[in-house]
Amino acid sequence: LKVKVEDTYSRAADGGTGFAKCGGNYGGAFYPTQLAREAGYDQVIWTDSKTHELIEESGTMNLMFVINGTLVTPPLSGTILDGITRDSLLAIAKDKGLKMEVRPVNVNELKQALEAGQKVEAFGAGTAAVIAPIETIAIDGKEYTCYIAEDAMMYQLQKELYDIRHGNAVDNHHWNYII
Ligand SMILES: *Cc1c(COP(=O)(O)O)cnc(C)c1O
């Protein structure tokens, strides 16, 4: 995906319904997403509605990064949906002993890491695609390239979740039900 960090519009605000899969959340996303499409992007990275400095989600997916080998994702809040895919990938990362941090991610931090040429993976997490690799992120009008090569951590996480779903890996958490 090619995405841009949204610095004007927001998907959800404190005191609203952004944490839930609620139809009303999606109406406000159409116009900014359309503007992003017209500018050549697939979707936007949502930031907090007050400062636009903290990264929240991308499109209708939770957003995760791998920065210098550590899986990083923002903590749940009233404006971030509590996605099952995010939760599952965090559980898998923990099982595998991967380094992970659930903490606020500042747009500037991301920009600095990309500008310094650090290896940054960025991907959306949601039921539909499991993971959606992000190749390009525009911040303040400048485009940066993320790491999407085959040995990226995101594919390892995706494969493990796929294997658990298909009965090809041990289902430690009892996520599957035989019906
Ligand atoms: C559906 C959705 C997600 C992902 O949730 P899953 O439970 O993993 O499918 C994340 N953010 C938003 C805004 C969503 O609508």
The ligand as an SDF file (V2000), in Angstrom:
LIG
                    3D

 15 15  0  0  0  0  0  0  0  0999 V2000
  -12.3070   -3.7740   11.4320 C   0  0  0  0  0  0  0  0  0  0  0  0
  -11.3980   -2.7250   11.8520 C   0  0  0  0  0  0  0  0  0  0  0  0
  -10.1250   -3.0210   12.3830 C   0  0  0  0  0  0  0  0  0  0  0  0
   -9.5830   -4.4230   12.4640 C   0  0  0  0  0  0  0  0  0  0  0  0
  -10.2970   -5.2280   13.3400 O   0  0  0  0  0  0  0  0  0  0  0  0
  -10.2830   -6.8150   13.2230 P   0  0  0  0  0  0  0  0  0  0  0  0
  -11.0690   -7.2530   14.4180 O   0  0  0  0  0  0  0  0  0  0  0  0
   -8.8620   -7.2450   13.3030 O   0  0  0  0  0  0  0  0  0  0  0  0
  -10.8930   -7.1680   11.9050 O   0  0  0  0  0  0  0  0  0  0  0  0
   -9.3160   -1.9840   12.8060 C   0  0  0  0  0  0  0  0  0  0  0  0
   -9.7300   -0.6970   12.7260 N   0  0  0  0  0  0  0  0  0  0  0  0
  -10.9330   -0.3630   12.2300 C   0  0  0  0  0  0  0  0  0  0  0  0
  -11.3280    1.0780   12.1610 C   0  0  0  0  0  0  0  0  0  0  0  0
  -11.8060   -1.3650   11.7670 C   0  0  0  0  0  0  0  0  0  0  0  0
  -12.9840   -1.0380   11.2720 O   0  0  0  0  0  0  0  0  0  0  0  0
  1  2  1  0
  2  3  1  0
  2 14  2  0
  3  4  1  0
  3 10  2  0
  4  5  1  0
  5  6  1  0
  6  7  2  0
  6  8  1  0
  6  9  1  0
 10 11  1  0
 11 12  2  0
 12 13  1  0
 12 14  1  0
 14 15  1  0
M  END
$$$$
